[in-house]
């Protein structure tokens, strides 16, 4: 079954609105939200477990705080020079610009299936639905990556308060989340 044109249109419209709202958010508000998100996130992460996450850009929730909250055994994504299958690298040391200008660890690269060792996977999102739906940026990198996650791994989105909605438009290939963390509410577990 193919992608529905109505779903594609709904996703494009919502992405456009959410990205504009993120761009308009004052830097001091983003910094306060990042601190709150990191503090909340830490409370729900298992001690001494491998946690996979990402490096948020300046307008994303958690910018400047998220990586440290993931802990010392964290895995961060590495976007390949071509294709859409993420590799991984351990946190530590310098972050360097990779494909699309996204920051990634400078250290040794791990294959896509390294994600299977993570107990929790913090997934970027533009919006998350209370029904466990997730709206990403649209390239499908994370939907592909999550095929390598351990079946028992907790998949958690991190969004600004107003980006937690009742539902977001999804297609059959879109991966559902187990939880979401917002600056005001902290952890919310989703139906699964």
C-alpha positions, 0 to 999 in steps of 0.5 A: 500500500502506498502513501496517501496523498492526503496524509502527505499533504497533512504532514507537509502543512503541519511540518511547515507550521511547526518549523515556523513556530520553532524558528520564532521561539526566542532563544531564552525560551528555548534554553529554559525548555532545554534545561527542563527537558534534560532534567526530566529526561534524566529521571526516566533513564536507567542507570548504566544503560546504553541510551541512543539519542541525537544532537539537537540543532539550535531550534530543536528541543533540548539543544545544548543539554540533551547529549549530556542528559543521555549519559556516558554510554550514549550512542549518537547517530551518524548520517552516512555520506549517501543513503538513508541508513543511520550508523552510530558512534559513542558519545565522547570527545568532539562533535563534528559537522556531518552530512546536512551539517548535523553534529555527530561524534568524531570517533569510530563508526558503528553499524546500524545494528548497534542501535540494538544495544540501547535500552532507550532510544530518544527520537527526534520529532516535530510533534508527538500524538498522545496516541503514540504517533510521531511526526518527523522531518520526512526523510525517513532516517529514524523510521529505518533506524528503529528497525534495528532497535531492540524489541524491548527498547523504550522509544521516546520523543522529545518535543516542546509542550505545544508539540504534544497533540492528540494525534499527528498524521501518520502512514503505515511505515511510521514507527510509534513511540512508547513515551514523550518528554516535554518541558512542562509535563516531563515523561508521559507514557503513551498507549502501546 
